[in-house]
Amino acid sequence: MDSIVVRGGKPLSGQIEIAGAKNAALTLMPATLLSDEPLTLTNTPRLSDIKTMTLLLESLGAEISSLQDGKVQTMSCHGAINTTADYDIVRKMRASNLVLGPLLAREGHAIVSLPGGCAIGARPMDIHTDGLAKMGAEIDLKDGYLHAKADGGKLKGAVIDFPFASVGATENIMMAATLAKGTTVINNAAREPEIVDLATCLRKMGAQIEGDGTSSITIQGVDRLHGATHPVVTDRIELGTYMLAPVIAGGEVECLGGRMSLVASFAEKLDAAGVDVQETKAGLKVKLRGDRPHAVDVTTEPFPGFPTDLQAQMMAMLCFADGTSVLEEKIFENRFMHAPELVRMGADIEVHGGTATVTGVDRMKGAPVMATDLRASVSLILAGLRAEGETQVNRVYHLDRGYEDVAGKLGGVGADIERVPGS
């Protein structure tokens, strides 16, 4: 397996281009199942998860062409649709469950394996299936597969009250509702930019959707959707990750394509920590105002709160902060697995349940460390930018699921970093 080797102590300077959002692209791609006309996505990130979703959609009958070195994906489902999503593909990625709603909406039935993905908590499918059941679907779990069938072959509009603001369930129900008979209202809907991006794309395809970006979304079902071309929104998690790089390593970096509206709550915490974030014509420019960041407390929350997907990276910064910080993880359980690896590098971290207390230290030292999930892997790389000596991050296949060419992007602004092929 490949590893990433970082030699710390190099301040950063220059520009980093931020890719399209992984979580948005993985939601937009299944929307092609809703139409027999082509859907073209531009600004698509080049990631292993995109390849996995491509394989899944092709197994269902989609024809997909990758253009411009993977930045453009053209998809078409004009032929026969296979309504079974096999375990061998679905197990690799949590977002695979997003084919369930579109398949039910278009074909009236589907068999979809329970999904896999990072080991950061159970993340059950109940909220998805309960919502679809209110729309008239009968769903049974058999041998690890969800067997779903719409009553009369057609989903029906319904009022759905989510017990919590689930991003995946909001996306699944939104897509299902576009072709349902009647009106669907999703209350306590997720408000993430990826939800707004999906709604924007679906409207281009002819869907009637209102309220995206708020906690109540209304979808009026239509008979059919047509093709469209849509640019994937900037990846706010990659943006936040690279915003932290100069804070940890020193220097100044401009993140191209960044917008404050995507990372407002995150930027507020950076400001409190003594970080200067400036909006430019091209993106966001970031620089630490002093020698060390200040300690700040962080609680992860659904958007527009502090993103759970930036918690691990923020912890890496706080390892070097002046003072003691408390991070409270309220979205996923079991999401502090990076903490023991940071401790191996000299960090002072205590974890009790869903709370981590981080006391900043003056120095950390490079060490061999193990990536446990996608965001944990990049947090270790960030810590390595400031740690003395060499940090080797192993099992970086997690990294490839959500970041394209980390070594190239950080190396381009002055980091001493390389990807080392496995034996």
Secondary structure, DSSP 8 states (H G I E B T S, - for coil): --EEEEE----EEEEEE--B-HHHHHHHGGGGGG-SS-EEEES----HHHHHHHHHHHHTT-EEEEEGGGTEEEEE--S----EE-HHHHTT-GGGGGGHHHHHHHHSEEEEE-----SS----SHHHHHHHHHTTEEEEEETTEEEEEEGGGS-B--EEE-SS--HHHHHHHHHHHHTSBSEEEEET----HHHHHHHHHHHHTT-EEE-TTSSEEEEE--S----EEEE--B-HHHHHHHHHHHHHH-EEEEEET--GGGSHHHHHHHHHTTEEEEE-SSEEEEEESSSS-B---EEB-STTSB-GGGHHHHHHHHTTSBSEEEEE--S-SS--TTHHHHHHTT-EEEEETTEEEEE--S--B--EEE--SHHHHHHHHHHHTTSBSEEEEE-TTTGGGT-S-HHHHHHTTT-EEEEE---
